[in-house]
Amino acid sequence: MNLRCSPNFLLIYCFLLVSACSKKVIFEKLETVYQIGDQQEWTLKDFNDSDWKKGLKKVSKDQIFWSRTKVHILKGSKPLQQYGLQLEVYGAYEVFWDGVLIGKNGNPGQEVNLPPEGELWPTFHIPSHLTKQGEHVIALRLSNYYYPDHIGIYQMKIADYDALLTHQMIESSYMHLFAGAFLIASFYFLFLFFSDKKVFATLIFSITCFLFFALIMVEFTKAYIPIHYEMHVVRLKIIGFLMLGISFLIPFYFSMEFPFPKRKALFFIYTIILLYIFLSRHVFELKANNMSLSMWIFSFGIVIYGVNKKIKGANLVFLALFLSALISFITPFDKSLFVGFTLVLLGMFYLLSLRIKEQRLAYENSLVQSTRLRLELLKKNIQPHFLMNTLTSLIDWIEESPKKGVLFIEALAKEFDLLNRIESKTLIPITEEITLCRTHLEIMEYRKEIRYSWEEEGIDIREKIPPGIIHTLLENGITHSLPMEDNSITFKLIYEANANYKSYTFLTYATLLKQEVQHQKEGTGLKYIKARLTESYHENWELSSEPITHGWKNIIKIYS
């Protein structure tokens, strides 16, 4: 998977987005004033509201209050064109334009007796004769039963009526397609994590993509699901939780890709900062802005460290973070939030693709190495030195005891037949591996006239292992050990398993050569074992080898 996005492509993408976000403004919003009470003449365009307050902190739940906002229409509507007014106001209200009632949202003054009605982002049609160029007055008769401390016009749009109705639906349809891509990515990388649970970065990326998908869905459902202002605060809290998760996971992911000193301590401090911002009593937009800003600053510091250390992929991620910061300064917050996060996620995606590519190349190299070592191991078993010694021993046995000579030939043929049958396989039953080991001990008994014993404990006959790895440990034990006082060498294979891993412990009971204990080198045998384990289990294994008082101990752990 190659995700090398060029800087030019990203710049063009950002330019198109900014162009799409910029719209021709047809009105100018002036000052809004408030007054508690209820008088019908407050709807009139020429009413003197100079003594009204510029803001109200709180009103009683059952109180009626009014707001008056002057707007300046910069360009009057064309023939057959109708303007619309879209508002975001907490409360139930009636809307008057130059004294004319143009719409109603809920039941102002009756919320205590009636169930919640209305929505938070209604759109009202403005009669064409009222949208001439010049100054106009929007008067709202309001009650705010559910959230009396949320007072004010949070958003106001005046534009073509049809465009207001269709714009959000069109925008949300594109964003839902966008969200679907992140949902698919989250499931793909989740399944990728299940296939290799050691690659923890795939799980972090999967969760981040899912949270981003959920953030888009919660944000843009307002286009087609009527949301009463009572539920809007719940929606904002959900968005806040999603922002908290994303703001934590993105720097955490970068810290895994670009490890830096004192990571735990710095992340603890960063977590405290995020929680402080999240639990503060600031308005939602300020909270979200502060959390995304904290995420950006902390991520930027981590990526700069990666650039300084010349870690692969750091430069492109630095560019993505820089562009996301640039966009946040030149576009509205709701647009820059999603575009900025998208660029950051693309940077994360790029890093993950690099790691997956590296793992694939490492796996392919392990296959090549495994094939080469497999051939070397086979060559080792049929090399002239081995054959000459074996044939010499065979001649002696035939001369001294023809019957034992025949048994020697049969054991030799059986080992070669087993080696030929299993060397090309990736995994074989443990019983075949044990048979190979026992057959090899028969041959070596004839060759060296040493009494070899084989023991096993807890073997699960259903298990499979890479071929030749126990056989290789057995050969090492024979080559690098001397018999004990009774002219014997004993080998024991122990199998253990639990929820986290399964292990094979291979013990050699013998007298070790002093030079072997002092100078432990990794020969062809151990290289073969490691290559075979990597081929079958990737990095989910561990091999240890150490001398003990009575001989040698090798442990192979295979993690679940």
N, C-alpha and C positions, 0 to 999 in steps of 0.2 A: 504494500500500500504506500504509494508515493504522494506526499502532501506538500511538496515544495512550492509554496505560493510565493510568487515574485512580489517585491515591494510595489512595482508599478500597478499590478493587479489590485492590491489592497488600496492604493491611493485612488484608483479609478472607482472602486466600489464605494469608498467613503464619499467621493465627490458626488456620485449619483445619488447617494442617500441624502446628503445635505441638500441637494437640489430638489429632491422629492419632498423634503420636509418644509422647504420654504414656500409659502403661499402668498398670494397677493392680498394685502390687508385692505378691507373696505370700510373699516370703522376705527374709531379711537375711543377708548373707554376713559371717562373722566372720573371725578371723585364720587364715592358712594357715602351717603349719610343715613343715619338711623334715628328712629323715634319710637318709644313705647306708647301704645295707645291704638285707637282705631277710629279714624275719621275719613269719610268718603272723599272730602275735598283734597286729601293728600295724593289722590291719583292725578290731579290736574297738572298739565305741563307747566303752567305759569305760577304754580303755588310757590310761595316764598319759604324755602327750607333752610335759610341761613342760620337759624338757631338750633338746627338738628345736630346730633352728635356724629363724629366721624367713626365711631366704633362702639359696640356694646360687648361687654365681657360676658354677661350672663343675663338671661331673663327667666321668669317663672315658667313652669311647664305649661300652665294654662293661659298664659298671657299672649295677646296679639301685639305684634310690633311691625313696623314698616321700614322699608329701605327705599331710597330714591337714588338712581344712578343716571348721570348725564352721559350720553354718548354722542359722538359726532360722526355722522355718516359722510364718508369721504367721496362716495360715488353712489348716486341714486340708482335704483333698480331700473332695468330696461323694460320696455313693453313686453308683456307676457312672461316676465321674470318675477319671481316672488322670493323675498328674503325670509329667512328663518332665524329664530333666536334659540340658542341652546345654552342651558344653564346647569351649573353644578352648585346646588344650594342645599344645606341640611335643613329639612323642615317641609311642612305642607304650606302651599302658598298659591295666591292668585297673581297673575302677571298683567300689568296695565302698561300699554305703550302710548304715551301722550294722552293719558286719560281713558284709553279704550281697552277694555278687557280682551286680551288675546289668548288667554289660556288659564287652566287651573291644574294644579298638581297636588292631589290629596285633598284633605278637608281641614283647612286652617281654622283653628279655634275649636274644633270638634274631635281632636285626636284622642282625648281622654275617653270619649264615649264610643268611638267607632274604631274598627280594626285598621291596621296600617294600610294605606293606599298610596299610590303614586310611585314614582321612581326618581333616582338621583340625577339622571341626565336626560330630562325630557327636551323635546324640540317643539317650538311653537311657531305657527305661521304668522307672519306680519302682513297685514293688508298693504297692497301696493301703494295706495295713496298716502300711507304713513311712512314711507321709506325714501322720502325725497332727501336730497343732499342738505346737510345742515345739522343743527343740534336737536336732540330728542331726549325724552326722559322715560326711563324704565322704572316703574314703581311696583314693589312687591308687598303684598299683604301676607304676613307670615305668622306661623306658630311653630315652635320647636319643642315638642313634648318629650322626645326620647333623648335628645342631646342638647340641652339648653346652653351648654358652654361652647357649642360649635355654631358660631354666628358669622355670617358673611357670604358674599358671592365668591366662591372659590374658583370658578371658571365661567367665562362668558364668551360665546362665539356668535357672530352675526355673519351670515354668508348665504349663498343660494340655498333655498329650502330643500330642494331635491338633493343637492350635494351633501348637506348636513345629514340627511337621512341615509344616504347610500355610502358616504365616505367611510364611516366606522365599520360597516359590514364588509366593504371591499378590503379595508386595511386588516380587519380581523381574519378574513379568509386567507390572505397572504401569510399572516403571522401564524395561523394554525398549521398551514403547510410547513412553515419554518419550524414550528414546535414539533411537528411529526418527525422531522429529520432528527431532532435531538432525542425524541423518544426511541426511535429505531436504534440510534447510536448507543443509548443507555442500555437497551436490552442486548445488543451485540457485544458490548464490552463486559456486561455482566456474565454472559455465557462464556466469554473468553476467560474471565476470572475463574469461573467454575472449572474450566479445563486445566488451569494452571494457577492454583491458589497462592503460589509464592509471589506472583506478580501483583502486588497490592495496589500499584498505581492504576491498573485497569479498573479495580473496584471504585477507587476514588473518582476517576473520570466518569464512570457509569453513574454514580450517585449525583455528581455535579450536573451531568447532562439531564438527568431526570428532574432534579430541582429546577433547572432552567426551563425545562418543558412545562413543569407545573406553574412556574412564575408567569410564563406567557399565557397559559390557559386561564389562570385566575385574573390576570390583568385584562384580557380581551373578551372575557365572557360578558362583560357589561354591554357589548354591542348588540347582543340578541337575547339576553336574559334581564328582564326588568328587576333592578335591585333597589329596594326601599332604603332610605338613608339610615334606618335602624340597623340593617344588615351590612351596610357599607363599612362600618368600623370593624366588624368581624372580618370582612374581606381584607381590610388593610392590615389587620393583625396577622392573617395568614401570609400575606405578602411579606410582612416583616420577618416572620419565621423563615420563609424561603430565602430572603435576602441574607439573613444571619447565617444560614447553612452554606450558601454559595460563597459568602465573604470569608468564611472560615476555610472551606475546602480548597479554594483556588490557591491561596498561599501555601497551604499544607501540601498540595500536589507539587508545587514548584520546589518546596523544600526537600521533597523526596528525589526530585530530578537533579537539583543543585544543592547537595548537602553542605551545610555551613556550620561553623563552630557554635556551641551553646544553643543548639536548635530548640531543645526542650524548654529552656528558661525563657528564650525570646517568644516562643509560641504561647507560653503561659501568660506572659505580659500582654501579648496581642489578643488572647482570648478574653482577658479581663477588660481590655479596651472595648472590644466588640460588645460584650455583655453590658458594659456601662452605657454605651450608645443605644443599645436595644431597649434597655430598661428605663432610659431617660424619658422625661415627659414632653419632649419636643414634638412638633408636628411630624406627621409621617414622612413627608417629603424631605425634611431635614435629617431625620433618622436614616432614611434610605441613602441619601446623599453622603452622609458621614460614614456609613458602613461601607459603601462602595469606594469612597475616598481612602478609607483605612486599608481596604483590600488592595487597592491600587498601589498605595505607598509601600506597604509591606512586600507585596509581590515584586514591585520594582526594585526594592533593595536586594531581594533574593536573586533576581535575574541579573542584576549588575554584578553580584558576586560570581554568578556563573559565567558571565562575559569575561570578567577579570581572570578567572581560572581557565578560560578558553575551553569550557565544556561544550560539547557538540550540541547545536540547536539553540544555544543561548542568544545568539545575535538576532535570529528571526523572532524569537519570543519577545526580546527587547523592543523590536520594531512594532510588534502587535500591541504591546502595552503602551508605547508612545502614541500610536495612532488612536487607541481607545481614549487616552487622556485628551488628545487634540480634539476629538469629536465631542467629548463632554463639554468643552468650552464653546463650541460653535453651534451646537444643536440643543433643542429643549431637553430637559431632564428625562422625560419618559421615553424619548427616542434614543438619546445617548446611552441610557441605561442598558437597553437591549443590544444596541450595536456594539457598545464597549464590551459587554460580556461576551458577545459573539466572537469578537476579535481575540479576546483572551482565551476562550474555549478553543478557537482554531489553533492558537499557539500551543495549548495543552495537547490538542490532537496531533499536532506536528511532532511534539516530543515523544508522544506515545508511539507514533508510527516509526520513529527512529529506533526506539527500544525494541519494538516488535521485529523490525528489520534486522537489528543486531542479533536478536535471539534466533531468528530464522537462519542467518548466516552461521551462527555458532553451531546450530543443530546440523546444518549441512556439512560444516567442517568436521563435526563429530562423526557423521556418517562416513566421510572420506577417511578419517583417522581410524575409525573402527574397522573399515574394510582393509586398510593397509596393515593394521596390527593383527587382524585376523589371519591375513596371509602370512605375516611374519611368524605368528604362533604355529600355524600349520607347518610352515617351513622348518620351524624349530623342532617339531616332532618327527620330521622325516629327514633332518639334516644328516650328512654323512657321518659325523661324529656319533650321533645317537644310534644310527643304523649299524655302524661298525661295532660299537660296544655291545649292542643288543645281539647282533649276529654272532659275535665272539662268544658271548654268554650262551647263546643257543647251541652252538657247536659243542661247547663243553657239556651242556646238559644232555644232548643227544648221545654223546660218547659215554657219559657216566650213567644216565638213566633215560633211555628212549621214551618211556611213558611220560615222564615229567617234561621232556623236550617237546612232546606233542601238546601237552597242556600249555606250555610256554607259547608255542606257535598259535594255538587257539586264542589265548589271551591277547597276544599281539594283534591278531587279525580282528578280534572283537573291538579293541580300542580304536584301530584305524577306521573300522566300519562306523563306529559311533561318531568319531570326529568328522568323518566325511558327511554323515547324515545331519549333524546339528550345526556345523560351523556357519552355514548360510542363514540360519534362523535368527530372529530377534529375541524370542523367548522360547524356552523349552520347559517341560515339567521338571520339577525338582528331583523326581525319581530317576529320570534319565541322567541328570548331572551326577547323582550319587552312584549310579551304575558305572558311569565313566570313571569316577574316582576309584571305585573298588577294583575295576579292571586294571587301571594304571598301577595300583598297589600290587596286584598279582604279578605284573611284569617286573616291577622294581624288586620284588622279593626274589625272583629268579636271578635278576641281574646282580644285585648287591648282597644277596644272602643275608639280609636283615629282616627281622620279623616285624612286619607292619600291621597295625591294627586300625580298624575303622569303627567309630562309635557315632551314634546320632541320638538327638533328644528333641522331642516336641515337633518333629517334622510334620507339616501339613501337606499331604500328597496332592492337594488341589492347587498348591502354589506353583507359579512359574517364575523362572529367573533367566537372565541372559546366559547363553551357553558358554561354558568354559571358565566362568569366573571362580568357582570353588575348585575346579580342576587346576587352575593356575596357582591358587593359594597352596594347594596340595603339592604341586611341583616345587614351589618356592620352599616349602617346609622340608621336602626331601633333599633339595640341593644345598640348603644353608644350615643343615642340622646334622649332628652326629648321634648315633644310637646311645641309649642309656646303658647302664652297667649290664643289664640283662640282654643286650643286643636287640633292643626293641625301640620302635618309635610309634606312638599312638596319635591318631588324629580324631578330633571330635567336632561334629557339627551340631550347633544348638539353634533352634528356631524359636523366636518369641514375637508376639504381636499384641498391639493395643490399638486404641482409637486413633492415635497420632502417627504411628509408624510400625513397621515390621522389621525385624533385625535377624541377621545370620551371624552367629559368633563361631569362628573357626579357630580351634585350639590345637596347637602342636606340642605334644609332650615329648621333649627330646633335650639333648645337650647342645646348646648353641655355640657356634664358632665365635670366638672373641672378636675377630675382625668384623664379623657381620653385625654384632651389637654396637661396636664403636663407629662403624662407617655404614650407615643406612643409606642406600642409594635407590632411586626409583628406576627399576629396570623395565624391560619390555613387558614383563608380566603385569606389573602394577599399571602401566600405561594402558595396556589392553583392558584391564578390569574397569578403569575409570572411563575409557572411551565407550565401553559396552553399557555401563550404567548411565552415562549421559545420553546415549542413543535411545535407551528405553524409558528413562525417567527424567530427562532434562537435568535440572539442577536440584531435583527433589531427592537427593541421596547424600550419604556421608560415609566415608571410608576411613577407618583408623587402624593403625598397625603398631604394635609395641611389644618389646620383650617382657616376659614375666619370669617368675622364679623357676618354673618347671618347663619353660620353652618359649612359645610365641603365641600372641593373641591377635587375631584380626576380626574387626567388627564391620559389617556392612549394614547400614540403616537406610531403609527406603521409606520416605515420608508419604503420608496419605494425601 
